[in-house]
């Protein structure tokens, strides 16, 4: 049996900051039951939350157990030993080390160093200088060489020590402190192999490498001077140390001076490799290595050829990076010797795609100061997350936004949610997420105004973290108005060019122009395109410029100084130190606390470290976070017991002996009109739009929260709730702007349907004539057919509602001509214009009911009560002579095209029914009606109108049956109606399924 999902507890604390950032934590929030408890006099145990996973077929991951807390035993033991050593005034350390530690811990120094920084360095020093002297020796697991080729070459295990430090807690300062410790000790004790005079720094990318230049003594802004790390009189000795800062790409083996993208042992000899990579370190040996963002540096498990074939592109990229990185260290260790590796990361865990158990820590983690600890010490901003909305849902929509959007799309139309790795359609995500985006942007706008009043030199930044490059492109275009289009020049060659239109999110602040781009996009596709520009030495310059701009967001006088919004995929998950981020929107899947911490960490770097004189604690700073769900997600366990037998299958097929009962239908793929410059719109035929806060919440109560399910703390925040609305959006957007933008989109859609397949349509030269007419239609529709539910009418400007307005009006706008030739006509498929029940044959394990009066042998019952009842009534009506024949629309191929969410959809009605008067009825069996259903019904009316106008497929009608008891009467009424009247009355009364006069 599967485990029921426990209730998500919403636990908040009024005072999240409980500890001084400069002292060891002595208080923490413990979460038991429904109320948080403040534990005093103790420190939170080091550990992590882990959900075991196993690999399923073709690389899919199967969740097999709930997330559980696992203590970091080595870290907890080291904490006690190091704390005792600290109390003993660092007894047993070298005089140089003791002087450094006392200097770093001086409470009167400026600036003071954080306790987490000092503890990480103390742990590294204790393991190097003290371990085994003051008690039993603690063993740290080695990183053993696993591959047979490496063992054959004599590669030795690597000694590694990983320090887990939350983003924003100062990892680069820790590297500078360890560098000062090893260099100064080596200068005093040159023969002591515990210390190194040469340091190799390895990082994932170029932007991080640039940021780490502060580790060079004497360089502008170096951390030794900035943070006063060197005691008086020792500065001259620091210059004796050597440092080389590189990235893992330098570890790619070379052949004739060219890098290879595949690791091949023997292409470049190990001694040549070491000399090239360590060129700035001379002939140095016993090298100290700093692995920055070290969760990328691990040994992938050995794969069989079959397993290697199943790797995704993302997994192959991770495989290459990890393999190149660690094997490069193996070569250096073999040729020059590595003292040890210091691994720095906020998440030193095996990451997704590593093929290790995702979320398990590296076994050599020796120090832990995670995100919750950093929040309780005030080292980072406090996330404000949605805790309630005016929809009343238990879990606010904007909290786990991606899940809400996907569930909503799957419920409305499974096709809109996408399949496999592709995920939902970007336009559909934009439609559903626009409310959250506009609301969060309103908070950003208020922060922007506050920054201006305070005279801050850089604006606040908002981040939109997307699931994939297609999604980032759509959101970037929506916010910035910037688009890349392909045009054909006079010479016939096609060229890409950039066009700039006003964006849909505070366009006066976030829209891009040719000379100013406050909104930028950064993802792998854009980087690839930028690096492909130019030739020779200029190739890749655009890509480097893009990287440099994003790496300097929020820094005065740098290219990223004026950036206000960053739309990204994975480029901001690490190595990004902007501190002016105040809002973050997550539009991707989050299936672990690890990933939540990686992403939300981009918004949590503090701007100020001012201490409140009354409390001695850092003053609170916060960041608004939508769509990054800090919670333990419940999962189902694998069922126990034997596998049940498969259900029986039935063959459903067209019966040759019933060929006379066949139903044929046109396969319509679109519509056309005769040429015209005038339009008309029957607005009464367009379904109403209801502005519903249940669909797009208009108010969110936000509060820094603790989301707990089954016990583990995931987030803490300050007390006091904040009601967040779209007031800023309403105040800055004009209704006329919304109306004109809607009219522009609809006009473009109308002229875009012209001259397709050589059939007539609206003339392109009529755009300037059509636009004012469409504006008038839009205004009438907004005034007459929209129920605003007491909400500001500008709510209709959200992308969610804009799409509905467009789709409603495109379904009812038609040429205003009296002649029959200008009627709406169907555009059928060229190679298969007609479908038939004779093509049906398939197997199913669903319940079925045998038929007597249908060409198809069985009716498949998706809903036994509704569709089973409908089949009974249809058989009875056929026996009574009201119905000639009918067919369930299952594997029949009868679809009605319609637009929803900026993309084409296919509506599949339930039944086709041929009545005794020759009318073919499209029958929908429907209970509760949703907004998308109303759009389907409008499209069905349009389909019926076009097909009836064509005249070659008989007379058709459309009806929705919501009360099954009325179906016999409805069938009789339609069967008794004159065919000519049926052709003029095709819009269903959705309350009872009866006919309603009007144009379809």
Secondary structure as UniProt FT lines:
FT   STRAND          9..11
FT   TURN            21..22
FT   STRAND          27..32
FT   TURN            33..34
FT   STRAND          35..40
FT   STRAND          47..50
FT   STRAND          53..55
FT   HELIX           57..59
FT   STRAND          61..63
FT   STRAND          68..71
FT   HELIX           73..87
FT   TURN            88..89
FT   TURN            91..92
FT   HELIX           95..105
FT   TURN            107..108
FT   HELIX           115..125
FT   HELIX           126..130
FT   TURN            131..133
FT   HELIX           148..152
FT   TURN            153..154
FT   STRAND          160..165
FT   TURN            167..168
FT   HELIX           171..188
FT   TURN            190..191
FT   TURN            193..194
FT   STRAND          198..203
FT   HELIX           206..211
FT   HELIX           212..215
FT   TURN            217..218
FT   TURN            220..221
FT   HELIX           223..226
FT   TURN            227..228
FT   TURN            232..233
FT   HELIX           235..238
FT   TURN            239..240
FT   STRAND          242..247
FT   HELIX           248..251
FT   STRAND          254..255
FT   TURN            256..257
FT   STRAND          258..259
FT   TURN            265..266
FT   HELIX           270..277
FT   HELIX           279..281
FT   TURN            282..283
FT   STRAND          287..292
FT   HELIX           294..296
FT   HELIX           305..309
FT   HELIX           313..335
FT   STRAND          338..345
FT   TURN            352..353
FT   TURN            358..359
FT   TURN            363..364
FT   STRAND          365..369
FT   HELIX           371..376
FT   TURN            377..378
FT   STRAND          382..389
FT   TURN            390..391
FT   TURN            397..400
FT   HELIX           401..412
FT   HELIX           414..417
FT   HELIX           420..422
FT   HELIX           426..454
FT   STRAND          461..466
FT   HELIX           469..480
FT   STRAND          482..488
FT   TURN            490..491
FT   STRAND          494..500
FT   HELIX           507..510
FT   TURN            514..515
FT   STRAND          519..522
FT   HELIX           524..531
FT   HELIX           536..538
FT   TURN            539..540
FT   HELIX           541..551
FT   TURN            552..554
FT   TURN            556..557
FT   TURN            559..562
FT   STRAND          565..568
FT   TURN            571..572
FT   STRAND          581..587
FT   HELIX           593..600
FT   HELIX           601..603
FT   TURN            613..615
FT   STRAND          622..626
FT   STRAND          650..654
FT   HELIX           656..661
FT   STRAND          664..666
FT   STRAND          668..672
FT   STRAND          679..681
FT   HELIX           683..685
FT   STRAND          689..690
FT   TURN            693..695
FT   STRAND          699..703
FT   STRAND          706..708
FT   STRAND          722..725
FT   HELIX           727..732
FT   HELIX           735..752
FT   TURN            753..755
FT   HELIX           756..758
FT   HELIX           764..766
FT   HELIX           767..784
FT   STRAND          786..787
FT   TURN            789..790
FT   HELIX           793..797
FT   HELIX           799..812
FT   STRAND          813..815
FT   HELIX           820..822
FT   STRAND          825..828
FT   STRAND          834..836
FT   HELIX           837..839
FT   STRAND          841..844
FT   STRAND          848..850
FT   STRAND          858..860
FT   TURN            864..865
FT   HELIX           866..879
FT   TURN            880..881
FT   STRAND          883..888
FT   STRAND          896..899
FT   STRAND          904..907
FT   STRAND          911..915
FT   TURN            916..917
FT   STRAND          920..925
FT   HELIX           931..950
FT   STRAND          956..961
FT   HELIX           964..966
FT   HELIX           967..975
FT   HELIX           979..984
FT   STRAND          987..988
FT   TURN            990..992
FT   STRAND          995..996
//
